[in-house]
Amino acid sequence: MTKYSHTETHIHPKHPRLALVLPSTSKNFLARTYLNGRLRYKSTKSDRLVTAFRIAAEWYSTLLAGDAKTARQHPAPKGRMSDAHGAFLTTRTGGKLSQSIHRWSTSVRDFWAHRRPEEITPAVFREFYAQRRNVEGIKEHTLRKDVSHIRQILKHCVETGKLSALPFIPQLNKIEHNPRRWLEPDEWKRLQAVSKERIKAAAPNTRLVQQRQDCHDFAMFMVHSMMRVGEVEHLTFRDCQLRKNSQGEDALVCDVRHSKTGPRPNVVCMVGAASVYRRRKTVATKPTDLLFPDKTFKVFRELLIAADLYVDSNGERRNQKSLRATAISFRVLDGSANLTLIARNAGTSIGSIDLYYAKYLRGADDLDALTHIKER
């Protein structure tokens, strides 16, 4: 193939025989390698260096996979962060394993995979900060999680003797907390009323009726359990059991097995969650069936829009996560509330409740409780 006239050349950090060149007649990078006596080119159709490197590496790997002899002559280098990440995953299980796999996303992997742990310096972290902050939609909170994941991988390298000490990690920007807005009592009542009306309106369409009923049940269960969305989605019928409270009412007690804070047994739910459980148990075929097998976030968004509650008074959008904030806020407003029990049951801390869930509560939300305090 004819040699291209180019203005830039970038050697791939993981594959020394692979390079990116920028032709003088195009804005997109070309991948270039020399294999078996032939100079090969491949258009990446991208003008972004990171994206072009990823596409070029995939093309290069395909070439090597097609020829066993060539693959033996050009083995992939070992001792990289990609290998360290694979070893780190063997120490993770359950929800933590899923989170680690999710955190090693394309953007994070492309930056870190080819680097050697012993060559990582504060300058490398600063370069990563700058790159991630240039990605649209990436917030400082997400960057903090990415860096925490990289630190865990490096810490595992230290524990296994592959790294002598952790590198210094430059300080990140301070996170501005943005507590999730809750549904106030009158808004929650309106949401339930609109939900029931929508179920009736969909009567001729059996499938639509089921979707809206699932959405209604999910919302009711969230507000009466204080669980996270993912925790409810992973609940099975065998994780739940009915018990009687002192008033003789059915209360639901659940074992939360999948949570970002670890397993949480004996989570006590209110009477409303028990009624949802009884209704859905009539169609269950086996104990290992999910309580909510179908996702309902899209139907819930339609419900919020129909009830004119999709956007709150401050212009913030609501979603299913707002239901947990609503549930915790309702319990905090109870005059006899025990914050320690609420925090334990919800799988959080009193500090997090104050910072994230009770941030928007006002004195007027419970006028009676504040006007009947006994003077000492």
C-alpha angles and dihedrals in degrees: 000000000000115000111248123232105236141179101204137035126192121183113217108248093221102037112043092192092056123080140170118227128188111218117222089233098051141048093215124086124246122214112227132189138158114226131163093353094308131109108224130195132191127183112232091194088218134106093197114096096214093049092044091052091052093049091045092051091051091050091047092050089051091053092051093046090055093059120043093194092054091047091055091050093051108036119178111258117253132219096055130137088258089063091045090051091052091051091047092054090060088067094054128083139178117350093356090058091051092049092050092051091048093048091054088072126163095270094047093043094049091055100042109026098083097043125101115234093228091055096054112114136171087265090061090053091049089051089052091049091053093047095049093046089056091059111098113244096017110129129198090253090059092048090052090054091049092052091046089055092050090049090053090053091050091046089055088052089055092048092051094046097248092115127037097212142351114269119241110268115210116237117265127223118274114267116238106221115231107187115208115254118242133217109253117226095263091046091050090051090050091050092053092048093050090047092055091047091052091051091053092045090056093054098122091053108068094188093050091047090054093048092051092044090051089050091049092049092047092052092047092049093049094052093045096046107036089220126145120255093251092048092055092045091057096047116117127195091251089059091062133067135172122239134176121245125210091276091055093251124138113256123186120229116193136188107220106209100169114054137132088236094050132260114333116194127198100022106178117219129193127254093269091063090051091056091050090050093051092048094049094042090067090072098039116116100191138009093250093060115117116252088224109022095170128065113243104182094108093049089047091053089053088050092052090051092048090051091046090240101110091102121037128217091276095052095256118141120237127216139162091296088066088070092067090050088050092050095050093044092053091054094046089054090057107107092223094046118148104207093196092056091044091052093047093047093048094046095242139092135262088246092055091048090054093044102042112015109029095038094104098040113118133201090247090061088076106022095161095055092053097043096050099053110134115241116234 
